[in-house]
Amino acid sequence: MKYICSLIVLLAMLSATAQKKYTISGYVRDSATGESVIGATISVAGSSMSVGSNQYGFYSLTLDSGAYSLSLSHVGYLAQGNEVQLNQNLTLNWTLLSKSSALAEVHVFSRRRDQNVRNAQMGRIDLSINQIKNIPAFMGEVDILKTLQLMPGVRNAGEGNAGFYVRGGGADQNLIMLDDAVVYNTGHLFGFFSIFNSDAIKNTSLIKGGMPAQYGGRLSSVLDITMKDGNNQKFEGEGGIGAIASRLSLQGPLVKNKASFIVSARRTYVDALIKPFVKKTSDFYGSGYYFYDLNAKVNYRFSEKDRLYLSGYFGRDVFDFNNQRRSFGANIPWGNSTATLRWNHVFNQKLFANATLVYNDYKFKFAANQDNFSVSLASGIRDGSAKVDFDYYPAPKHKIKFGAVATYHRFTPNVVSGRQDSVAFAPSNEGNKFALENGVYIQDDWDISDRLKLNAGVRWTGFTQLGPYTRYTRDINRNKLDSIVYGSGDKIKEYNGLEPRATLRYTIDDASSLKAGINRNFQFIHLVSNSGSTLPTDLWVPSTFIVKPQIGWQYALGYFRNLRNNMFETSVEVYYKNMQNQIEYREGYTPGLQDPEEEFVFGKGWSYGAEFLVNKVQGKLTGWIGYTLSWTWRRFPDLNEGNKYPARYDRRHDLSAVATYELSPKWRFGSVFVFGSGNAASLPERFYIVEGVLTQEYSRINQYRMPSYHRIDLSATYTPQAKKKRRYEGSWVFSIYNVYSRQNPYFIYFDQTGSPLEGTLKVEARQVSIFPIIPAVTYNFKF
């Protein structure tokens, strides 16, 4: 930390001049709700100087004494201006009027007019909740993750799956945070919906290239999701009644202008809809599925310098299966729990601090019984974290961010137990694993000149596997020969390293710029999958004596240009990424009682591609077209005879076109078209009959391609004209998913008919598709 402090002092000395300098600082808030506004831009007229509000709405700008004209802009808000005479330090708070609250005749810029060109950050996607809600949704359920998958460089995991892949990285290589708490499983209904309830979300940011040093622990991207703070001006509620789920959110002041709350709940009623149609005499009576989630947050502002936040999320999926004829039953619950406590403090007009405590827990459990036999399997991960972050503004051209974090992990990688009559058997695998992960970082957002801007930083990360733990040595047949026993807190294996990060922007003219980025990342925890999608049965495992951390380098270059007076934003980005210590299960692996890490094999991966985006941001018709051309490869010495092969999520072509059109205050329309090359797949190539049993021989890994994927979705939103002083508003959303009922592949299986003994055996490949055309109606309300 002494190096960090020395750097801060040096920059402060360099920024000192003979002319007296003063600092303007304060908060940016929504005028209607009192919510802090993230990422608002405060600019100085006649210069290139500007600063953005941080995650809590705080900003600071140091200038020479004198008169200035300041302007403030943000997505979806009216732009504002302010004249200031700066002859002393000044506190200036801004309250913004949202576009939806503005009068119809007032012209509103949808965003800072040149933000995408002037910002040094590349590969960043910021989406407002209003944008997300205007896009057609599957079964009427608005989904943040599905919307992000429509952007270039971000692809889905397959039909109906909530997992996503960024620039050739795996699903586990995305750092997904909800109010600073890491989310380990993002899917409901086996991945068909995400866990994020849009009514509770304030801001969504995805960074897919040039990851800032403040983030660590993943190779590919950061998805930072912030919950609403709650309206501190008045009580209000909103919700919706959909085809398979309903939701309700309530928020309001606890103490006006000082404290507020929000509670948001959602539950599906698939089980309730199906139950009347299942007879009590049915073999499957008692089977069912449902999910629910709850978001809650409270905050209290003690003063302009101190504010406390407490937020949490709790969600569960519960699947029950019963077959009375076979006396078989199964119960499969899984889900996430998170809690975040944060304290903001303003030390002075140049230094802002945030201290955070986080608890998160992901659990998966499978329990089954038949007659007198029962078996259960449990896996999961539990974290406790403490971190502190500082925002320091030493000079107009510098914004420094630094901090530290420590996380204690507890992993449960497949614990199996069972009972037969009165005989119980305990697991033979090693059970829980423990680890401590640390990080320290510093970064500087530096305006070198009017044309050149640099965001550079470095992060040190360390990971230590801790006891209690027993490490075994085994013979060639994997029988235990000897063991080393580690006590609680003993160090077993330690990894650490530096992660340099840098992005550079060069402004060509007022409408265009070039950007370049390079970053190195470590990833110490891994999601190991035995399937082609992110299912609850996939395992989170730590780096250990056997499992080494993943290491990745990413290089990116981009050209950004605005057209037609900033009506269109366009960009082209190219990237190359290499990844070491990738993990897969060995060939022929089947789950058992052994420690899963003894079944892993290790290799490397690399990916490269180009992303193209045209985004229309002004007018009644808005939307974007995104296209990605990419290659993603893997090579494992112990797989595929050591030859390279395409990753499961390799997709050569990926195209998305999104449009929304506001016909009138009553009617708004949306449409989505997506096209993607088929997923890579391993399929049987030959079939043999061995002792009367049909045996199949598989191709090389991912040698074949599934059919291409494409569909069109449409939506129409009808909002009746609200009467003056009416305290209740409602709207109807009509949507059609997969308009032309494209039979997109979910998986392929081989069906056999006839008899091998009679010579009539016939084997045919059959495609399973799960979503035909699906119309849906949702009623949304607000009061």
Secondary structure, DSSP 8 states (H G I E B T S, - for coil): -HHHHHHHHHHHHHH--SS-EEEEEEEEEETTT--B-TT-EEEETTSS-EEE--TTSEEEEEEESEEEEEEEE-TTB--EEEEEEESS-EE--EEE-BGGGS-TTS---SS-TTHHHH-S--SEEEE-HHHHHTS--GGG---HHHHHTTSTTEEESSTT---EEETT--GGGEEEEETTEE-S--EEGGGTEES--GGGEEEEEEE-SS--TT--S-SSEEEEEEE----SSS-EEEEEE-SSEEEEEEEEEEETTTEEEEEEEEEE-HHHHHGGGS-TTSTTTT-EEEEEEEEEEEEEE-SSSEEEEEEEEEEEEEEEEEETTTTEEEEEEEEEEEEEEEEEEEEETTEEEEEEEEEEEEEEEEEEEETTEEEEEEEEEEEEEEEEEEEEEEETTEEEEEEEEEEEEEEEEEEEEEEETTEEE---S---EEEEEEEEEEEEEEE-SSSEEEEEEEEEEEEEEESSEEEEEE-TT--EEEEEEE-TT-EEEEEEEEEEEEEEEEEEETTEEEEEEEEEEEE-EEEE-SSSS--TT-EEEE--SSS--EEEEEEEEEEEEEETTTTEEEEEEEEEEEEEEEEEE-TT----SS-GGGGEEEEEEEEEEEEEEEEE-SSSEEEEEEEEEEEEEEE-TTSGGG--EE-TT--SEEEEEEEEEE-SSSEEEEEEEEEE---EE--EEEEEEETTEEEEEE-STT-EE---EEEEEEEEEE-----TT---EEEEEEEEESTT-----SEEEEEEES-TTTT--EEEEEEE-----EEEEEEEEE-
